[in-house]
Amino acid sequence: MSLTTSLLHARSGLVGAQAGLDVVSRNIANATTEGYTKKIHNQANLIIGGTGSGLKVEEVTRKVTDTLQESLREQNGVIEKLEILDDFIGRLELEFGRPDDQSSISAKLTDLKKAFQAFSTAPENATNAIGLVATADTLARSFNDLNTLIQDLRVEADGRISDRVTEVNTSLTSLQELNKQIGQKVAALQSSADLRDQRDQLLLTINKNLSVGSFERTNSKITVSTADGQLMLDDTLISMSFVATSSLSAGANGQPVQLGGADVTSSISARDGSIAGLLSLRDTVLPEFQVVLDDLAFKVASSLGTVNVSGTNEDLNLFTDSGGNVPGAFTNGFSGTMKVRDALLTTPTDIRDPQAGAGYTPLGEADNALPLAVLGLFETQSALSQAAGVNNTMEGFSAALIGKIANKKADYDSQLTFQKVFRDGLRDRVENESGVNTDEELTELIRLEAAYGASARVLNAVQRAFDDLIGII
């Protein structure tokens, strides 16, 4: 081997070791950086004219399994949806209370029953009449508040959809720019590993909000589409759009989510991601609870409307809608307008003879036939208008509503716990394969330092040989 060849070998060894040290140092420095993957320093033998001439530094690559990364992104979308559902239903459960909570709608309905019991023992006592009407008013206001809560939660979900759609569009725009930069790097035979890490993080953000599919084309650019195949990003970007609604009422729907002008609400709702969870809350989960709440309010109002007292019908009409009418049929949003009849609020003692001589006529102020008839209604089992075939008492239905919310919350808790364990397992696999192991990097650092030192010693030896040769000449 000539001195010139030795010089080339030593120099290429120094360059290769220096490049490797740079990669290792970046790996160690970013070991705890989220989304950073282990970078691999690649080198190969440099052959010139069939003769080995040292080594050449090749492109820095990543240690990544695309299918595993994709599985982790999809699992994060599952968890995002469940976390949103769990959070909102938890807040609903907190306000509805539990059957044994004194603040629950069930407890307040029981309070009304107890008020009628107290009234039946001494109808002539004005305090009992006033307390009964006040208890009924508290129950009506509770129905109003729960109706408002459900609609407020729907409006909040609607507003969050707008935020998440904006986030998806922003990520797609950044992804389009990264596609361009990666394409330029690949064309220039330069490493695009760090840019690919950034691209993976953007895909993770998109997947948390929306179930998408993606694949890398031969030009190293990535194509993104919805889970059911509607294109979002290729050479061109197709943006999502959504207009938030400032207020919602029972039975009213929010605006659709659109992609390139086409309504994709139903296809998104059926998948995972935060937007799917928010759409489900706004359009399905919360409206279902609204219907049950309205049905319960209608059941209470209609049951305490016309009361049969000793064979004679008496229009008690304890609860009405905002127009002062007892609803004759189920109405969306009735729980929000339910109130105690104005005449009874003005003169609570009128509860003794609600229709002032019409219908059943009390035998005197101490006649308790009306409150006893009402108490019988609390024990009567019948079906709700929207749940035919299921018979229960008014108190039983109120407890069932609270139980339904609690069961839904428990179900989301259970699913969330399982899915997080599954996600953590996937994340561990990704980190074990693609993450930085500092022990391995330190070992590699020592090896590269030794290689750098060996090349430096060869370079010094060649320099001394050249000096000796020049001295001899």
Secondary structure, 3 states (H helix, E strand, C coil): CCHHHHHHHHHHHHHHHHHHHHHHHHHHHCCCCCCCCCEECCEEEEEECCEEEEEEECCCEECCCHHHHHHHHHHHHHHHHHHHHHHHHHHHHHHHCCCCCCCCHHHHHHHHHHHHHHHHHCCCCHHHHHHHHHHHHHHHHHHHHHHHHHHHHHHHHHHHHHHHHHHHHHHHHHHHHHHHHHHHHHHCCCCCHHHHHHHHHHHHHHHHHCCEEEEECCCCCEEEEECCCCEEECCCECCEECCCCCCCCCCCCCCCCEECCEECHHHHHCCCCHHHHHHHHHHHHHHHHHHHHHHHHHHHHHHCCEEEECCEEEECCCEECCCCCCCCCCCCCHHHHCEECHHHHHCHHHHHCCCCCCCCCCCCCCCCHHHHHHHHHHHCCEEECCEEEEEECHHHHHHHHHHHHHHHHHHHHHHHHHHHHHHHHHHHHHHHHHCCCHHHHHHHHHHHHHHHHHHHHHHHHHHHHHHHHHHHC
